[in-house]
Amino acid sequence: MATDFNNVIIIGRLTADPIEKFLPSGDAISEFSIANNYYAGNKNSTEVNYFEAVAYGKTAETINKYLNKGKQIAINGTLRQERWQDKDTNATRSRVRIIVQSIQMLGASNTNNSMDNSNYDNTNNNYSNTSYTPTNMDMSGGFSEEDDDVPF
């Protein structure tokens, strides 16, 4: 019997500061939106997708503490469709959100030319330009530089 699979990895920038909430149990929640650029070849231009995401627990605490608008991150999670009845129109409404399982903070914030200290190189007294390459990302057995044998 086949098993269904639901996993998403997205790299992008936060469109606003995360919204911090708490469950009645006291566990943290972080809700945010991420902008993801892609090249539209048929239009010969760059387009943007916006995705809503939510994180819980320690991951939410980290997001709420360290991330802000413009920060580039990689998120790994699952897609979840939420459905409800609109109280005013009684229409059925829905949305799809990413339920974040893990995050990786990438380059510096892109707002106001500000840099964060995670990219500061003390030896040269300047900021390094951190970039993502698929070969250095490891999310649950992802890529590694030793994967030279591609089966296709």
C-alpha positions as CSV (number, residue, x, y, z in Angstrom):
1,M,0.0,0.0,0.0
2,A,1.4,3.4,-1.0
3,T,1.9,6.1,1.7
4,D,1.1,9.7,1.2
5,F,3.9,12.2,1.5
6,N,3.6,15.9,2.6
7,N,6.9,17.8,2.9
8,V,7.9,21.3,1.8
9,I,11.2,23.2,2.0
10,I,11.1,26.9,1.1
11,I,13.8,29.6,1.3
12,G,12.6,33.2,1.4
13,R,12.3,36.4,3.5
14,L,9.8,37.3,6.2
15,T,7.3,39.8,4.9
16,A,6.7,41.2,8.4
17,D,7.7,40.6,12.0
18,P,6.4,37.3,13.3
19,I,3.2,37.4,15.4
20,E,3.7,35.8,18.8
21,K,0.8,34.0,20.5
22,F,0.5,31.4,23.2
23,L,-1.7,28.4,23.7
24,P,-3.6,28.0,27.0
25,S,-0.9,25.6,28.0
26,G,1.7,28.4,27.7
27,D,3.4,26.9,24.6
28,A,4.5,29.5,22.1
29,I,3.1,30.0,18.6
30,S,4.7,32.0,15.9
31,E,2.7,33.0,12.8
32,F,4.5,34.7,9.8
33,S,4.5,35.0,6.1
34,I,7.5,34.3,3.8
35,A,8.1,35.7,0.4
36,N,9.8,33.3,-2.1
37,N,11.1,34.6,-5.4
38,Y,11.1,32.6,-8.6
39,Y,12.0,33.2,-12.2
40,A,9.0,33.1,-14.6
41,G,10.7,32.2,-17.9
42,N,7.6,32.8,-20.0
43,K,7.5,36.5,-18.7
44,N,11.3,36.8,-18.5
45,S,11.0,38.3,-15.0
46,T,11.1,37.4,-11.4
47,E,7.8,36.8,-9.6
48,V,7.0,36.3,-5.9
49,N,5.0,33.7,-4.0
50,Y,3.8,34.5,-0.5
51,F,3.3,31.6,2.0
52,E,1.7,31.7,5.4
53,A,3.5,29.6,8.1
54,V,3.0,28.7,11.7
55,A,5.4,27.2,14.2
56,Y,4.9,25.8,17.7
57,G,7.0,25.2,20.8
58,K,10.7,25.8,20.9
59,T,10.8,26.5,17.2
60,A,8.2,29.3,17.7
61,E,10.2,30.7,20.6
62,T,13.3,30.9,18.4
63,I,11.4,32.6,15.6
64,N,9.8,35.1,17.9
65,K,13.1,35.9,19.5
66,Y,15.5,36.1,16.6
67,L,13.6,36.8,13.4
68,N,12.2,40.0,12.0
69,K,10.9,41.4,8.7
70,G,13.4,40.9,5.8
71,K,15.3,38.0,7.5
72,Q,16.1,35.2,5.1
73,I,15.3,31.7,6.3
74,A,14.9,28.2,5.1
75,I,11.9,26.3,6.5
76,N,11.1,22.7,6.4
77,G,7.5,21.6,7.2
78,T,4.2,20.2,6.0
79,L,1.2,21.7,4.3
80,R,-2.1,21.8,6.1
81,Q,-5.4,23.0,4.8
82,E,-7.6,24.6,7.4
83,R,-11.4,25.0,6.8
84,W,-14.0,27.0,8.7
85,Q,-17.4,28.7,8.3
86,D,-17.3,32.5,7.9
87,K,-19.4,33.9,10.7
88,D,-20.7,36.8,8.6
89,T,-21.5,35.1,5.3
90,N,-21.8,31.5,6.4
91,A,-19.5,30.6,3.5
92,T,-17.0,27.9,3.8
93,R,-13.5,29.4,3.8
94,S,-10.1,27.7,3.7
95,R,-6.4,28.4,3.6
96,V,-3.2,26.3,3.3
97,R,-0.4,27.0,5.7
98,I,3.1,25.6,6.3
99,I,3.4,23.9,9.6
100,V,7.0,24.5,10.4
101,Q,9.1,21.6,11.7
102,S,12.5,23.2,11.5
103,I,14.2,26.5,10.4
104,Q,17.6,27.6,9.3
105,M,18.6,31.2,9.5
106,L,20.4,32.4,6.4
107,G,21.9,35.7,5.3
108,A,21.4,39.0,6.9
109,S,18.2,41.1,7.0
110,N,17.4,42.9,3.8
111,T,15.8,45.9,5.5
112,N,17.5,49.2,6.1
113,N,20.9,47.7,5.0
114,S,21.1,46.3,8.6
115,M,23.3,43.3,9.3
116,D,23.0,40.9,12.2
117,N,25.9,39.7,14.3
118,S,25.5,36.1,13.2
119,N,27.3,37.0,9.9
120,Y,30.1,39.1,11.6
121,D,33.6,37.9,10.9
122,N,35.8,39.0,13.8
123,T,39.0,38.1,12.1
124,N,38.5,40.6,9.2
125,N,36.2,43.0,11.1
126,N,33.5,42.9,8.5
127,Y,30.3,41.1,7.7
128,S,30.4,37.9,5.6
129,N,27.9,37.3,2.9
130,T,26.2,34.0,3.9
131,S,24.5,32.2,1.1
132,Y,22.6,28.9,0.8
133,T,23.8,26.1,-1.5
134,P,21.9,22.8,-1.6
135,T,25.1,20.9,-0.9
136,N,25.5,22.3,2.6
137,M,21.9,22.0,3.7
138,D,21.0,19.0,5.9
139,M,17.3,18.7,6.8
140,S,16.5,15.1,7.8
141,G,19.0,13.5,5.5
142,G,19.1,16.2,2.8
143,F,22.0,16.9,0.6
144,S,25.7,16.4,1.4
145,E,28.8,17.2,-0.5
146,E,29.6,13.5,-0.6
147,D,26.6,12.6,-2.8
148,D,28.6,12.5,-6.1
149,D,26.7,9.5,-7.5
150,V,23.4,10.7,-8.9
151,P,21.1,7.8,-9.9
152,F,19.8,9.7,-13.0
